[in-house]
Amino acid sequence: MTSDAQMRSTDTIPEPIDDRYHIRTAVQTRYLPEQSEPERNRFVFAYTITLTNEGSIGAQLISRHWIITDGEAQVQEVKGEGVVGEQPHLSPGKSYRYSSGTILGTEVGTMQGSYQMVSDDGTRFDALIAPFTLARPHALH
């Protein structure tokens, strides 16, 4: 990790619709100065998400929905199947971790969203991801 890299971590614990269907998400973010070009308003961030099935029934991640907002309130939505080309199944007590990234036009922004899940009993539910901050080091006081 370079000296300009900044790591942020958040834990998201939304209220489950039912104790059987409870996916906890933990988020770590990092600014990538080596891929960013501030003079061109290009700020690159990596994030690592860990999903843990804290429910009592297995569930598969089917799709994702991200809302990405930059520091000028410009919003982009990203929807798609799975994550990083996979649709992982999480048995009770098991976790799945993946890393991805995003590019902002400002040095600060936020991400939030949800994963659309299907449990082993066929119940569809969303695993919510609370808003988290993406920030170039020293951009926030």
C-alpha positions in Angstrom: 0.0 0.0 0.0 1.4 3.4 -0.9 1.7 6.2 1.6 -1.1 8.1 -0.2 -3.5 5.2 0.1 -6.2 5.5 2.7 -8.2 2.6 4.1 -11.7 3.1 5.5 -13.8 0.4 7.0 -17.5 0.2 7.8 -19.8 -2.5 9.0 -23.4 -2.5 7.7 -26.0 -4.3 9.8 -29.4 -3.6 8.3 -32.5 -4.9 10.0 -33.3 -8.3 8.4 -36.8 -9.0 7.2 -36.7 -12.2 9.2 -33.9 -13.8 11.3 -33.6 -16.6 8.8 -32.6 -14.1 6.1 -29.7 -11.9 7.4 -26.7 -11.0 5.3 -24.2 -8.7 7.0 -21.9 -6.6 4.8 -18.5 -5.1 5.8 -16.8 -2.6 3.6 -13.2 -1.5 3.3 -12.3 1.3 0.8 -9.0 2.6 -0.5 -8.0 5.5 -2.7 -5.7 4.4 -5.5 -3.3 7.4 -6.2 -1.3 5.4 -8.8 -4.4 5.1 -11.0 -5.9 8.5 -10.3 -5.3 11.7 -12.2 -6.5 14.6 -10.0 -5.6 17.2 -12.7 -8.2 15.4 -15.0 -10.8 15.0 -12.2 -10.2 11.2 -12.2 -10.2 9.7 -8.7 -10.0 5.9 -8.5 -11.1 3.9 -5.5 -11.0 0.2 -4.6 -13.5 -1.4 -2.2 -13.6 -4.8 -0.6 -16.9 -6.2 0.5 -17.3 -9.1 2.9 -20.8 -10.6 3.0 -21.6 -12.9 5.9 -24.7 -15.0 6.2 -25.9 -14.5 9.8 -29.3 -16.1 9.0 -30.3 -19.7 9.5 -30.8 -20.5 5.9 -28.5 -20.5 2.9 -28.9 -17.8 0.2 -27.4 -17.0 -3.2 -26.5 -13.5 -4.4 -28.3 -13.0 -7.7 -27.7 -9.4 -8.6 -26.4 -6.0 -7.4 -27.7 -2.4 -7.4 -25.2 0.4 -6.6 -26.0 4.1 -6.3 -22.7 6.1 -6.6 -22.8 9.8 -5.8 -19.8 12.1 -6.3 -19.0 15.3 -4.4 -21.1 17.4 -6.9 -24.2 15.2 -6.3 -23.9 13.5 -9.7 -25.4 10.1 -9.4 -24.8 6.9 -11.4 -26.6 3.7 -10.9 -25.0 0.3 -11.6 -27.2 -2.8 -11.9 -26.0 -6.2 -12.9 -25.9 -9.9 -12.3 -23.8 -11.2 -9.5 -20.5 -9.6 -8.4 -17.2 -9.9 -10.2 -18.7 -12.5 -12.5 -20.0 -14.7 -9.7 -23.3 -15.5 -8.0 -22.0 -16.9 -4.7 -24.0 -19.1 -2.4 -23.6 -18.4 1.3 -24.5 -21.2 3.8 -25.4 -20.1 7.3 -22.2 -18.7 9.0 -20.2 -18.5 5.8 -18.7 -15.5 4.2 -17.8 -14.3 0.7 -15.3 -11.5 0.0 -14.6 -9.7 -3.3 -12.9 -6.5 -4.4 -13.8 -4.1 -7.1 -13.5 -0.4 -7.9 -15.1 2.8 -9.1 -14.0 6.1 -10.6 -15.3 9.4 -9.4 -15.0 12.9 -11.0 -14.5 14.4 -7.5 -12.2 13.5 -4.6 -15.1 12.6 -2.3 -18.2 10.6 -2.9 -20.5 7.9 -1.5 -21.7 4.5 -2.5 -24.7 2.6 -1.2 -26.9 -0.2 -2.6 -28.2 -3.7 -2.2 -27.7 -7.3 -3.2 -30.7 -9.2 -4.5 -30.6 -12.6 -2.8 -32.6 -15.8 -3.1 -32.7 -18.1 -0.1 -32.7 -21.9 -0.2 -36.4 -21.9 0.5 -37.1 -19.6 -2.5 -37.6 -16.4 -0.6 -36.3 -13.3 -2.4 -34.8 -10.5 -0.2 -32.4 -7.6 -0.4 -29.1 -7.4 1.6 -28.7 -3.7 2.1 -25.4 -1.8 2.0 -25.6 1.4 4.0 -23.9 4.5 2.5 -20.1 4.6 2.8 -17.6 7.3 1.9 -15.0 7.3 -0.7 -12.4 10.0 -0.1 -9.0 11.0 -1.3 -6.7 11.2 1.8 -6.9 14.6 3.5 -10.0 15.6 1.5 -12.1 15.4 4.6 -11.3 17.0 7.9 
